[in-house]
Amino acid sequence: MPEMDGYDASRLIRERERENGHEHLPIVATTAHSMSGDREKCLAAGMDEYISKPIRTIELSSTLARAIASAANVA
């Protein structure tokens, strides 16, 4: 993204949710270059889940299910 990266976008979304009382929006990070510490960095920025490429259907399905369940617990 030219103006902000996914970390900044996630922080901004979470900030606006808190300020405006909006429902928790599930955010799943997707990256092509999985490195040690990436998952933790994504979660610290406010993302709910993390998945790296190449993405397998079963892994995507379970990751989305966890993100949705997590969002339901936050709301």
LUMKOL-392619 format. One line per 5 residues: their letters; for each residue x, y, z of C-alpha. Coordinates in Angstrom, 2 decimals, padded with zeros to 5 digits. Example, Ala and Ser with C-alpha at 12.3 -4.5 7.8 and 13.67 -1.06 7.14 Angstrom:
2
AS	012.30/-004.50/007.80 | 013.67/-001.06/007.14
***
This chain:
75
MPEMD	000.00/000.00/000.00 | 001.47/003.34/-000.92 | 000.40/005.33/002.15 | 000.58/002.77/004.94 | 001.45/-000.86/005.47
GYDAS	-000.73/-003.58/006.96 | 000.59/-002.97/010.46 | -000.37/000.71/010.34 | -003.73/-000.10/008.77 | -004.51/-002.63/011.51
RLIRE	-003.55/-000.18/014.26 | -005.76/002.49/012.68 | -008.72/000.10/012.37 | -008.40/-000.92/016.04 | -008.10/002.71/017.11
REREN	-011.25/003.66/015.22 | -013.12/000.67/016.64 | -012.28/001.83/020.18 | -013.07/005.49/019.50 | -016.36/004.87/017.75
GHEHL	-017.55/001.76/019.56 | -017.51/-000.28/016.37 | -017.70/-004.05/016.33 | -014.35/-005.90/016.19 | -013.42/-006.57/012.57
PIVAT	-011.39/-009.77/012.07 | -008.03/-009.06/010.42 | -005.88/-011.86/009.00 | -002.31/-011.09/007.93 | -001.09/-012.76/004.75
TAHSM	002.57/-012.69/003.81 | 004.83/-014.26/001.22 | 007.99/-013.93/003.29 | 007.50/-015.70/006.60 | 010.25/-014.84/009.04
SGDRE	010.76/-015.51/012.71 | 008.75/-013.04/014.78 | 006.35/-012.05/011.97 | 003.33/-013.63/013.64 | 004.01/-011.87/016.93
KCLAA	004.52/-008.53/015.15 | 001.19/-008.94/013.33 | -000.70/-009.83/016.51 | 000.90/-006.91/018.37 | -000.37/-004.57/015.63
GMDEY	-003.94/-005.74/016.26 | -004.34/-008.50/013.70 | -006.26/-011.58/014.84 | -004.45/-014.25/012.83 | -001.50/-014.78/010.55
ISKPI	-001.01/-017.05/007.55 | 001.95/-017.32/005.17 | 002.04/-018.23/001.51 | 001.73/-020.63/-000.15 | -001.73/-020.93/001.36
RTIEL	-003.39/-024.32/001.59 | -007.19/-024.47/001.65 | -007.40/-026.38/004.94 | -004.99/-023.96/006.61 | -006.93/-020.95/005.30
SSTLA	-010.21/-022.43/006.51 | -008.94/-023.07/010.04 | -007.23/-019.66/010.21 | -010.42/-017.86/009.19 | -012.45/-019.89/011.70
RAIAS	-010.06/-018.89/014.51 | -010.18/-015.23/013.47 | -013.98/-015.20/013.44 | -014.14/-016.95/016.83 | -011.63/-014.50/018.24
AANVA	-013.64/-011.53/016.98 | -016.80/-012.98/018.52 | -015.04/-013.22/021.90 | -013.86/-009.61/021.70 | -017.29/-008.19/020.88
***
